[in-house]
Amino acid sequence: MGWGHTLANAEEPEPYADDTKLCAAAICYPERFDVEGLTCTLPNGDHVMFYQIVPLTGTELQYKFNNDMEALEGVLGNVCFAPIDKSRESLI
C-alpha cells in the first residue's frame, strides 16, 4: 500500500462510531515535509517511506473513486494537516 490507496471498514462503509460520518481513510504523503523527508534510508540500505492517514467520509471516498487521489487532495486542503475532527462534515 502507498500514496493514493484508500481503506474502508467494510465493503459498504459504515461510520466508525455513532457520532461521526468518518468511515474510510486515504493514504497521503505528509505534505509539510520536503521531498527528502518522505524517505528514510536505513543502515542496511533499505528505504522506509512516511505516509499520513487521513479519515474520509463515504462521500469523499466515492469522490476519490470517481476522480483520483490528486482531485481528492485538492478538495481536502488543510484537513490533511488538522487534528482529526470526528464531527467534520464531508467536503464534497
N, C-alpha and C positions, 0 to 999 in steps of 0.2 A: 504494500500500500504506500501511497505517496500523495503528492500535491494533486488536488482535484478529486480525489476519491471521496465518496460520501458513505456514511454509515447510518442505518436506521435501526430502530429497536425491534422492528417486525416487518414482514412483507408489506403490510398495510400499517404504517407507523401510527402509534398511539402516543399521546403525550407522556413524558417521563413521570409526571405526577399530576394530581388533580388540579393543582394551582399554577399550571404552566401550559403553554402551547408548544413548547420545545419538544421535538420528538426525533431529531436526527442530528447529525454533525457532519461538518466538512473538514477535510484536512487542507490546511493552507500553509504557506510559508510565513514565518513571523516577519512581517514587512518592516518592522523597525530595526532590523538587523541589516548590516551591509551584506553583500553577496558572500564575502569571505566568512561572515559569521554564521552562515547556514550550514556549514560543514565543519566537522572536527576530524582531523587526521589522528588516528591512534598510533602509539609507538610501533605497532606491527605493520603499519601502512594502510590498514583498513580505514574506511571513512564512515562517520556517523552523520546522518542528516537530521536537522532540527526542524520540527513542524509545530504548528499550532492547531488545536482542535476548536472549531467554532460551532456552537449549538445552533440548530436551524429549526424553523417551524416547518410544517408539512408543505405550506405554500412555497416557501423558499427552496425546499428540496425539489419540488416539482419544477420550479423555475430553472433550477440548475439542469435538470433532465431535459427540459425543453430548449435550453440555450446552451451554455457551457460554463465552466468554472470562472473564467475571466469575467463573464457577464454578471455572475452572482457576486463576485468580489466587488465589482463596481457598484452594485446595489447595497451591499453590506457596509461599505465605507468604514467608519470608525467603530462599528460594532465589533470588529475583529480585535480592537485594542482595548475595549472597555471591559470591566469586570462583568461576569455573567449576570444578566438581569432575567430572572426566571419569569417575570411578568411582561417581558418585552413582546410587543405586538409584531406581527410579520411586517417586513419592509417592502413587500410586494403588494 
